[in-house]
Amino acid sequence: MSGDPFDEGGGSILRQPKAVWATAGAAVVAFMGIGLVDPILPSIAKGLQASPSQVSLLFTSYFLITAVAMLVTGFISSRIGGRKTLLAGLALVVVFAALSGMSGSVGELVGFRAGWGLGNALFVSTSLAVIVGAAAGGSAAAILLYESALGLGMACGPLLGAVLGDMEWRYPFFGTAILMAIGFVAITVFLKEQPRPARKTSLLDPVKALGHGGLASAAASAFFYNYAFFTVLAFTPFVLNMSPYRSGAVFFAWGVLLAVFSVLVAPRLQERFGSLKVLGGSLVLMAVDLLVLGYGNHTVAIVCTVLSGALIGINNTVFTELALGVSDAPRPVASAGYNFVRWFAAAAAPFLAPKIEEWTDVHMPFVVAAVAAAIGAAIVGVRRTSLRHDAEELLPEHAREDAAGDGPSPVTAG
């Protein structure tokens, strides 16, 4: 990996085919849909006369369906092709995002978000494979493009939710439907059908891929990390209790740090310290940040929420690279197995965090999230042997040579 993330293999990751930009653009909107509801969660609760735990089910239903759907995305795309799978996912998101905006009860909204999650699973899992396959500059450049789309979407989602949601909580859902419809047209026009894999993927292939120790370790660590991640995303808006505009501004700043650290900072840290040390250290810092967030005053909570974006950006990049490279399974299969595990935590955190607050106090959900992040770091440390090969492959050439020499590996030393 080059020290400059925008210069991979002698070519800029900004010089990409139109098909890649169309897919990446639609991916931005897909990730916008995750954080879109953040600033308007209190408004939705008020508009539909629902409790925080009921409204948090918007995340739970979305990610629960997303997790299960990961087992079928490869099965479908290997039979109908990546392009048709992307378009099917986009079409489902357009339909269910529009239906979400027309919901008359929190139960309807939770159900429509589940349908949205199915569409998003088909699109997001396939889009990474399409970008990797079509991008110029190799897989590392493609992953950075994907993480750029993720970061930009995470940053813009709360902003769009705040601007439209300040007028009416239903408008952000209609706005997402329109943007995804534009993405549908762009992919229809610019993306040609991708070559299908020589072997069709079965429903159990992603589960079988988890039999690889390295991939299972990455998925297990990401499971606990995702619990911490989505405690911040889904529960913090209720704790901050701000207007849609102010909450949107907080999560916009959070998303900007996420994007900058995932694309610009993470590669440099990996080059200098090695992927496993960076990941373990970032998870430990995230645990500390969550504890301070949970026990600090309102201003401290805002600062820690924003700062968590930097740590989440680093973690997202390293986890994605580990998942795609640690095993010998085809990338779409490895990605599906990895996402199948980690999205269950994304479904659990939004439901459990407000419940834990009801059972105990407002501090305890962040304590639990901090413990989850620490467990994720511990798994990286304990399972470093299974993860070591891939982590060394992610180092620049001179560092790999040093790691192969007599000195301690920069990845595993200590």
N, C-alpha and C positions, 0 to 999 in steps of 0.2 A: 504494500500500500504506500503510495507516495505521500510525502509530507504535505503536499498541496492537494486537498481533496478535489479540486477542480482541474487537476492535471493528472489524469490517470493514463499511464502507458503512453505518454507523449501526446495525448489528445484531451481536449477539454470535455468534461461531462456536459457542458452546455451545448455542444454541437451534436445534436441527436436527431434522428429521423422524426418526421411529423407524427408518425404512429406512436412513438414513445412519448412525445409531448401531449398528444391527445389522451393517452392512457394515464399519464401522470397528472394531467389537469383534472380528469374525472376522479382520480384517486384523492386529490386535494379536497374535492367536494364530499367524497365518501367519508374522509376523516373529519371534515367539518361537522358531519352529522353526529359524531360521537360527543363532541363538546358543545354542540348547538344548544342543548337544553339546559346547560349549566346555569347561565344567568337568569333563566326564567323558571327554574324549579319552584321557588316560592310563589311565583305568579301562577303557575299551573296548579299548585296546591290550593291557592286561594280561589282560582277560577272554577275548579272542579270540586271544591270543598273536600279535599283529600289531605291525609296526614303526610308528613315527610317520608315515613316508611312506605306508604302506598305509592307516592310519586317516585321514590327511588326504584320501584319495580320497573320503571321505564328503562333503566339500565339493565336490570336483572333479566327481563324477558328478552331484551335485545341481544345480550351476550350469551345467554343460555342457548338460544337458538343458533347463534353464530358458532358456538363451540361444537354443538352436535352436527351442524351443517358442514363443518370442516371435514367430516368423514366422507361426505358425498361430493365435495367440490372436484376432487381429482377424478373420481368415478365419472362425473358428468363431463368435465373438460376433455378427458382422454377419449371420449366418444363423440362429442359434438364439436370439439375444437375450442381453443382459447377465446377466439373472437365471439363466437355465439354464446359462450358462457358469460363473458363480460357483459354482453348486451342483455342477456336474460337477467343478470343481477341488477343492472341499471334499471331495467324496466320494472322489476319488483320494487326497487327503492322509490322510483317515481310514483308508483301506485300507492304504496303504503305510507310514504311521507305525506302525500295529499290526503289520504284517509285519516292520518293522525291529526291533521289540522281540522278535520271535520268531526272529531270525537265529541261525544256528548257526555261521556263519563270517564273516570280514570281507568275503569276496566277495559273499555273500548280502546283507549289510548295505549294501554299496556299490550293489548293484543295486536294492535297495528304495528307497534314497535317491534314485536316479535317477527312479523312478516318482513319488516324493514331489515331486521337482523339477518334473515335468510338471504335477502338480496345482497346485502353488504358482504356476507361471507362468500357468496359466489364471485362477487366482483373483486374484493380485496385480495383473497388468496390467489386468484388467477392473475390479477394485475401485476403482482410481484414477479410471477413466472414470465409473463409477457414482456415486462420491462427488462428483465434479465436476458431474455432471449433476443430482444430486438435492439437493445442499447449498444451504442458504440463505446468502446473503452473498457470492456470486460465486466465481470460480475461485481467487482468492488464499486465501479462507477455507477452501475445500475442500482446497487443497494443504497448508495448515497442519494441518488435521484429519488428513490422510494422514500427514504427517510426525510428528504426535503419536502416531499409531498405530504408526508405525515405531519411534520412540524408546521408547515404552512396551514394545513387544514385544521390542526389543533389550535393554532393561534387565531385563525379567522372565524372558526365556528362560534366561539363565545361572542365575538364582536358582532357577527351577523345576528346571533340570537338576541343580543342586547338591543341593537338598533331596531330590528323588526318586532321583538318581543315587548319593547317599551310601548308600542302602539297597541298590540294585541298578542297574547301568547300563542295564538294559532298561526300568525304570519310566518315565523321562522320555518315551520313545517312546509308551508306552501312555497316559500323561497327555495328551500332545499329541493323540492320536487322540480321546480323550474330549472335550477342549475344542473341537476342530474339529467334532465331531458336534453339540455344543451350538450352535456357530456356524451349522451347516447348518440346524438347526431354526429359529433366530432369523431367518435370511434367508428361509426358506420362509414364515414367518408374517408378517414385516413388510415385505419388499421386493416391490413389484409389478413386473411386467415393464416394463423400460425401452423407450422408443421405439427401434426399429431405425434405423440410418442409411439415408438414401435410396439410397445406393450401397453395394453389397456390397464388402467389402475382399478383394482378391486376395492370394495368398501372397507376391507380389513387391512389393506396395505399400510395406511398411516399408523394403525395400531401396531402392526408388526414392526414398522420402522422404529418404534419406541423401544424395541428389544435391544437396540444398540445403546451401550452404556453411556456414551457421550451425549447422544440426543436426549436420552431419558434424563440425564443430569441437567442439561440445559433447560428442558421443559419443566422439571421439578423446581429448579431455582426460579424460573420465570413465573411459575404458578404463584409462589409466595410474593415475588416482586409485584406481580399484577394486582394482588390483593392490596398492597400498599398504594400502588399507583391509583387505583380506582376508588380507594377511600378518599384520597385527595380530590379526585375529579367529581365524585358523586355526593360526598358528604360535606365537604368544606363550604359549598355555597349556603347551606343551612346555618352553619356556624358563623360565617361572616355576616349573613343576614343584611345584605346591601341591596340597593336598587339595581335593576337590570343593567343600567349603564355602568355603574361602579363595579359591579361583579364582572361584567363583560370586560372592563378595562383591566381588572386584576388577572383574569384568565387569558386575556390577550398578551399581557406581559409575560405570563407563565408560558404561553405557547411560543412566543418569540425566543425566549431562552431555550426552550425545548428544541426548536429548529436550529438555532445557532450552535448549540452544544452537540447536537446529533450529527450535523454536517461538517462543522469547522473544527470543533474542539476534540471530539471523540477520536477521530483518526490520528491526530497528533499525539494525544495521550497514549493511544495504543502503540504507536510507533516508538515512543520513548520508554514506556513501562511494561508493555505486553498486555494483551486483552484480559487475562484473568485477574491480574493485579488491579487494572482499571475497574473491572466489573465488581470485584469484591470490595474495593475501597469506596466506589460510588454507592453501593448498597448499604454499607455501614454509615456513610454520611447521610443517606436518605433516612435511615432509622433515627439518627440524631435529630435531623431536621423535623421529623414527624413528632418526636417527643417535645421539642421546643414549640412547635405549632400548637400542640394540644394543651400545653400549660401556659403559653404566653398570653399577653393581652391582645386586644383587637389588632393593633398596629403590628405587633410581632407575628400574629397569625397571617396577616396579609403578606408580610415580607417572606415568611417561611413558605407560604403557598407559591409565591412567585419563584423563589429560589429552587423549589422542588422541581420546577420545569427543567433546570439545567441538569440535574441528576437523572431525571427521567429521560432526557435526550441522550445522554451518554449510555444509559442502560439499554435503551431501545436499539441503538446502533449495534452495540456489541452482542446483544442477545440475537438479533436478526442474523448477523454474520456467523455466530456459533451454530445456530439452528440449520443454516443452509450449508455449512461446510464440515460439520463435525462427523457426519456419518457418510456412508457410501450410498445411501438411498437417493433416488432422484429428487431434485430440489422441491418440486411440487408436493411429493409424498412426504418428505421430511418436514416441509413447512406446514402441511396439513396436520401431521401428528403432533408437532410442537404447539400449534395454535389450538388444537383440540384440548390439550391439557391446560394451557395458560388462560384461555377465555373462560373456563369454569370459575377461576378466581375473580375475573372481571364481573361475572354474574353474581358471585357471592358477596363481594364487598359492599355494593350499594344497598343490598338487602340487610346485611348483618350490622353495618355501622350504625344506622339509626336505631336498630333493635338493641344493640349493646348500650347505646345512650339511654334508651328507655329503661333498661334493666339496671344500669349503674349511674354514670354521669357523662357529661360531655367530653371529658378527658380520655376516658377509657377506649373509645374507638381508635384514637390515634396511638395509644399504647399498643393495642393489638396490631395495628398496621406497622408500627415500628418493629415489633417482634417478628412479624412476617418478613420484613425487609432484612432483618438480621439473620433469619433462618435461610433466606435466599443466599446471603453472603457466605454462610456456613457451608451450604451445599457446594458452592463454587470452590471453597477451600478444601473440603473433604474429598470431593470428586475431581480434583485438579488433574489427576493422572488421566482420567477418561477424557477430559477436555483439553489436555495439553497439546496434542497433535494439531488440532484445529487452531488453537491459540497461536502456536508457533507459525503456522501457515499464514496467519494474518499479519505477522511481523514483516518489516522490510527485509530485503535479501541479506544485508550486512548483519542484521540482528539475528537472523536465522543461523547464519554462519557462526556467530558468537555463541548462540545457544547450543550448537552442535559441538563446540569446542570443549576445552577442559574446564572453563569457568562455569559457575552456576547459571542455569537458564534464567533469563530475565523474566520469564513468565512464571516460573514456579519457585524461584529462590525465596526462602523464608516461609 
